[in-house]
Amino acid sequence: MSVTHSLQSLRDSLKASDRMPLVFLGHGNPMNAIEDNIYSKSWNQLGETLPRPQAILVVSAHWMTQGSTLVDVSNLPKTIHDFYGFPDELFAQQYPAQGDPKLARDVVALLASHHAQEDDTWGLDHGAWTVLKHLYPEADVPVFQLSIDMTKPLSWHLEIGKTLAQLRNRGVLILGSGNVVHNLRAMRFGGKAQDFALEFDTLFTDKLSNGDFKALADPKELGTLLRLAHPTVDHYLPALTIAGASDKKDDLTFMTESIDLGSVSMRSFIFHGA
């Protein structure tokens, strides 16, 4: 697996691949949806680089379920403003993309071994629409979400990704949205990155680059560093699902490799055909 850190390198390599890439974005602060910053600009550039998908399946840190894996089968997924204390402008944002009920039900069947079920009550939470707004600003690609079952071990989410991988050959962009490091209790407004955040971000990057996904899904091997980086693992699980959907034929490209607010990694990555 070759590893690059350039959107231009990604743009060149995508020309040779028939399979859809896999994308994980560190979404961070919801304000990134309406701010013109390095993150929103990179997402916009990525959207211009990626091949146009037939549909988008989003695995977001913000749809957590207990004991079930749900798939949104709604025709018009609603825009969910699942946050508080932000400006009215952010609450006014809408992302009016259509859903894809037929494909979503195919995913339910595909994940029968993971006890997947249909759901028509969710929509698009801010882990989804705040980044999609920049990737596909016209909201003209069908999109639906898959929940993360918080009762399952880390390895379960790798396996979900492995099962979903076949969607790549059907023109589906699988998009994970979370953060490689996410500890809001340790934020430093305007301060430098916490040591544990840098250490876990580096560890994750090294393991991912070497294809050692088993280590990334082993709490014992990650030890106390995992608990420091993720007091709860909701923002970590989408990264594992995206890793699980990759294979040895994929190359890896990193984007936005920085720590925001001291304890939130904005690292993003893309697996794509060589």
N, C-alpha and C positions, 0 to 999 in steps of 0.2 A: 504494500500500500504506500503510494507516494503521498506526501503531505505538503500543501502549499498554504500561503497566507495572502493570496492575491485574487481579487475578483476577476482580473484580466486572465489569469491562469485558468480560473473556473470557466470563464466565458469561452475560452479556446477549447477546453476539454469537452464541454457539453455538446459541441458540434458533432462529436464522434459517437455519441451515445443515443440509443433508442429508448432506454429505460428512463423513467423520471428519477430525478435526484431525490435525496432525503434531506430535509432541512430541520435544524434545531436553532431556534432564536432565543437568546437571552432577552426577555421582554422588559424586565425592570419596571421602572416608574410608569404608571399609566399616562403621565403627562407626555411621555414620548409620542403618544398618538397625535398630539397637536403642536409639539415643539419642533423647530427646525434645528436639529443637532446631529452629532456624528452617528447616532444610532438610527434615527429616522432616515437620514440620508443614505446610510448603508443598506437599509431595507428597501428603499426606493430603487437603488442601483441593482440590488439583487433581483428584484421583481423584473427589471428590464433585461436581466441576464438569463434568468431561468426560461426553459422552454415552457410554452403555454400549456397548462394542465387542462384535462377534461373536467376535473373536479379536485377539491382539496379536502383532505381528512385532517382535522386538527386534534392533536392530543395536548390539552392545556392543563397547566398546574391548578387551574381554578374550577375544574369540574371534578370534585372528589365524591366518590361513592363508597358505600360500606357493604362489601359482600356481593357486589354485582358489577358488571361492566356494561354500561349503557351506551347506546348509539342513537344520536338524534336523527329522527326520521321525518322531521317537520318540513313542510313545503317552503316556508319563509321563516327561517330562524330569526328570532328577535335579538336585538342588540341589548345585552345585559350590562348595566352599569353597576358592577359589583364592587363598589368602593365608596368611600365617604371622605368628606373634608377637602374636596378638590373644587376648582372653579366651575361655574355654571357652563362654561364653554365645553368642558369635557363631558358633562352630563348630557349636553345637547347633541353629541356626536351619534350618528347612526351609520350602520354598515348594512345596507339593504340587499345583500346577496341572496340568491335563491338557495334552497337546500337541494339535496339529491336523494329523495326518498327511496328510489329503486336501488341505487348503489348502497345507500345506508343499510337497507334490508339485506343486501348481499353480504355486507360486512357482518351483520348479526349472524347470518348463517356460517360465514367463514370462521367466526369466533365461537362457534357452538361449544367447542371443547373448553372455552373460557367462560361459559355460562353467560354469554352476551344476551342482552334484551333490548327491545325497542323502547324509545322514549320520545315523546313529542312535546315535552314541557320545558326543555332547556333553551337552546338557542346558541348564541355566540357570546361568551364571557370576554372579559377584557384581555385575557391571555391570548385570545384569538383575534378579535377585531382591531385592537390597537396596533398590531403588526400587519394584519391584512390590509388595513387602510393605506399603508405605504407600499406593500408588495403589489397589490392590485387595487389601486384607488378608485377604479370605476365600479368595483363590486360586481363584476360581470363574469365571475367564475363560480359555479355552484360550490357550496362549502357546507360541511357538517362536522360535528364533534364526536369524539369518543371519550368516555370518562375514564378516570384512573381509580382502581379499586384499592383503597388505602389499607385493606386488611391483608393484602397479599405480599409475599416477600419480594425483594428487589428482582430476583431472577425471573419471577412471573412476568414482569414488564419487559424484560428482554425477550421472553418467549412470545409475548403478544406481538412485538415488533417482527419477529421471525415469521409469524403467521401472516401478518399484514403485508410482508414484502412482495407477495405476488401481485398486489395492486399496482406496483410500479410499472408493470407491463400493460396496464389498462389505462395509462395516462393519468393516474392519480398521484398528486403531490401529497406526500405524508409530511405534515408539519408539526414538529414538537415545539411547545412554547413553555418555558420555565426559566430557571437560572442554574448554572453549574454550582454557584455558591449563593445561598439565600438565607441570611440571618438578620432579620430586621431588628432584633434586640441589640445587635452590636453595631448599628449604623453610626457613622461619623459624618455629620453634615459638613462638607468642605474639608474633611480630614483625610489623612493618608489611609491606604488599605491596611486592614488588619492582617497580622502575620498568618493567622490560620486560613484566611481567605486566599492569600497568595499561595500558601502551601497546598491547599486542596485543589485550587485551580490548576496548579502545575502538575500535581499528581494525576488529576483527571485527564489532562491533556496528554501526558506521557502514556498512560494506559490506553486511552482511546487511539492514539497514533500507532501504538504497537498492536492494536487489535486484542488487547487483554480485557475483554468485556466481563469475563468471569470475575476478575478482581474488582471491577467497578460495581458488581452486584453482590459482593461479599462483605457484609457489615463487619465481620470479625477482622478481615484484612484491613478494612478502612479505619476501623477502631474509633477512638475518640475524635479523630479529625472529622469523620462524617457527621458526628453529632454537633460539632462546633459549626461546621459549614451548613448543616441542615437540621435545626431543632425539630422540624418535621420535614418529611422527604417529598412533599407534594411538588416542589419545584425541580426536584431531581429526577423523578420518575419519567417525565417525557423525554429526557435526554437518553435514558436507558432504552426506551421503546424505539427511538430513532437509531440508536446504535444496533439494537437487535435486528432491525430491518435491513442492515447493510450486509455485504459479503466481501470476500477477498478480492473480487473484481473491482471494487470501488476504490476511488481515490478520495482523499479527505482535504477539504479546504476550511481554514479557520477565518473568522471575521470578528471585529470589535472585541479585541482581546484586552479588556480593561476591567478594573474593579470600581464600581460606582458606589458612592456613599459609604465607602470603607468595608462593606461586607456583602455586596451584591455583585457577583460576576456577570458581566455582560457578554461573555464569550459566546459566540455562535459558531456553528459548524455545518458543513454540507458534505454529504457523501454523494459521489457521482461517478458515472462510468468512466473508465480510463479511455 
